[in-house]
Amino acid sequence: MLYTNLNHIETASQLEKIVNENENVMVCCGRMGPMCIPVYGIMEELEPTYSHVKFFDMEFDNPEAQVIRNAPMTRGFMGLPYTVYYRNGEMVKATTSIQNMSQVKTILDSEFGQPEA
């Protein structure tokens, strides 16, 4: 269990349902470690501003997370967390390792559009 204030995904079928029912989805797949915790915090901070994006976490060590771990965009990743972005049911971007606020916002703006003022 990840101790974040994000919504949690526990199964591959739940992930599939979420990405198919929401236009823009960001999922951070990680652990409660030093590279992951800052990304969860950034997501928690951005969630109210980016109302057109749904933010979730998924535990990396959960066998169900293989759908993210083995995705074509993440297959060669070495560092945690794996952060993936889905638009209209398709993975459109993925990053590995720690990200800062500017990096996450750049991806969100580029893939999903800027938040409304």
Secondary structure, 3 states (H helix, E strand, C coil): CCCCCCEEECCHHHHHHHHHHCCEEEEEEECCCCCCHHHHHHHHHHCCCCCCCEEEEEECCCHHHHHHHCCCCCCCCCCCCEEEEEECCEEEEEEECCCCHHHHHHHHHHHHCCCCC
